[in-house]
Amino acid sequence: MRSDVDVLVVGGGQAGLAVSHALTRSGLEHVVVEQGRIGHTWDGRWDSFRLVTPNHTIRLPGGEYRGNDPDGYLARDEIAEHLRGYASSFGAPVSERTRVEALRVDGGGFVAETASGGIRARRVVVCTGAYQRQHRPPFIADFARRLPVVATTDYRAPDLLPAGRVLVVGGGQSGCQIAEELSRAGREVVLAAGRAPAVPRRVAGRDVFDWLIDLGFFEQTLAQLPSPAARLASNPLATGANGGHDLNLRTLAGRGVGLIGHVVGIDGDRVVAADDLDECVATGDRVFREVCAGIVRLALSRGWPAPEVPEMPASGLDPAPAPRLADLAVVVNACGYRPAYEWIGVPGVVDDVGFPIQVDGASTRVPGLHFVGVPWLRTRKSPLLIGVGEDADLVVDRLAAA
């Protein structure tokens, strides 16, 4: 397949579809190429996965949530079906199962190489997701030589893991959700903690994300972060499972999950963990208290009664003994993800952390190259269902004006 198109959109997830919607509205010729099926990233989550933000935060342009449970949390399959319905609603020109292997500058435009040939485009919008590659610290390979290792992208359900004790490495949102699910299923679990922020699920009957929206949390910009590397930090711990409830290191310990510091390697038959569980717990507690304090200030500023907020205990948590490999049946690698843009054949297109160098979605290195759905592209909400549409409209308005 070799064809010419004005705008090529690489990626058919929420970002790519939001861009396609805006391009369709603007009358710009385009095609969207998606390496799998529309919604396949959501399809690839574990069986019980649900949104961690309320359904009403699905605010794609022309594809907003219109169901009867705005404060609930859509299941994995429902999220994917919502995206497929969104694409159908405006006839998005999506070519599924078309993976772009390489993108190169060619004359006054670009050529995207796929297994079935090249696609020549005048402009390109890259919408390949917030992060593209699972992070595998070197010690994960050491585990894999001794034990089964399952990535979060491959995890589906507790009964599909080998029987026995489970070590979950990585204390971010996915790792903590999986650890909780395994514990609820009666599995013995050890979690290698991380410095993820903790938040209450609800305050005064209102979802924490509604409070955070009003607090301007999602409007924060990259300039407000302590460093560019902070873009790789964990999101607030939250879960939409079982109606949505608090999820943090303390709730996991209360369920009987053994907690250790972050894993640094293997020594003989024993897992070696850092002596930093106290710091991990303290980080989560500190953010929890800051968020609660912000909610109280916001309520008072609006003339509302001061809401009753939950409190974290002052005491720390005792670490579990570092497990022996002989006592483990499987390791779940939940160490997060990293950006991956090596397939774009332009030197210097990304920064030292691996994110595109851009201003409001436009590459500062390559004219005609744009990005949407990148973490902190403009604000914290840039890759999310609540905010990606705003960035898509901004980028397409620029394309339409060119």
PEDA-V261340 format. One record per helix or strand of 2 or more residues. SS is the DSSP state (2 for helix, 1 for strand). FROM is the first residue (numbers start at 1). LEN is the number of residues. If there is no record, write none. Layout:
BEGIN
[[SS,FROM,LEN] [SS,FROM,LEN]]
END
This chain:
BEGIN
[[1,3,8] [2,14,13] [1,30,4] [2,40,4] [2,55,3] [1,59,2] [1,63,2] [2,76,14] [1,94,2] [1,100,7] [1,109,6] [1,117,10] [1,133,2] [2,138,7] [1,148,4] [2,158,3] [1,166,4] [2,173,12] [1,189,4] [1,202,2] [1,206,2] [2,208,7] [2,217,3] [2,222,3] [2,228,5] [2,241,3] [2,249,6] [1,258,3] [1,263,5] [1,270,4] [2,277,25] [2,325,3] [1,330,4] [1,337,2] [1,358,2] [1,362,2] [1,369,3] [2,388,14]]
END
